[in-house]
């Protein structure tokens, strides 16, 4: 049986600035055990766009009605929609331009614009 110090799963904690930040697994486990109300999660999978780490885009079609955010660098912002399995949605999924969260869409859009040499 693995002890807490043997676990190396990347963890995050929701901090006082309303942001998810990386933390040591042992710290996350300690906070959970203390039962003091801290929100802790396993760090979502990420990719690198240039030198910026962003949440991995959606890779599998979600269930019908699931919310997603479509990221397009040329647009003013990103589009929030619900999955319906339309041809355009499948194309966006295959191109890696869908995010499962608004936070992920914001980060991805900023990273793409930075990589392209633009500014927000």
C-alpha positions, 0 to 999 in steps of 0.5 A: 500500500502506498503511503502519502509521501509516495504519491506524486499526482499533481495537485492544485488548491483553490487559493484566496485569490480565486485561482487554482494553483499547483501545490505539493501532493503531501500539502493537498492531502494534509489539507484534505485530512484537516477538513478545513474547507480548502478546495483541492483537486487533481491538476487537470492535464495540460499542454504547452503553447509556446512557453505557456501551460494551458489545460488540454483541449477536449479530445473526446466528444462529450454527451449531448448538452454538455457545455464547452467553450470554442477558442478562435484567436481571430475572434473578439472572445470565445464562444460558449455553447452546448454539444450537439454533435454537429459537423462544425463541433466535431471539426473543432474537437478534432482541431483541438479548439474546444475547452471544457471550462471558461478558465481553460478557454481564457488561458488558451486564447491568451496563449495562442494570441501571445504565440502569434505575437499579438496582444489581448 
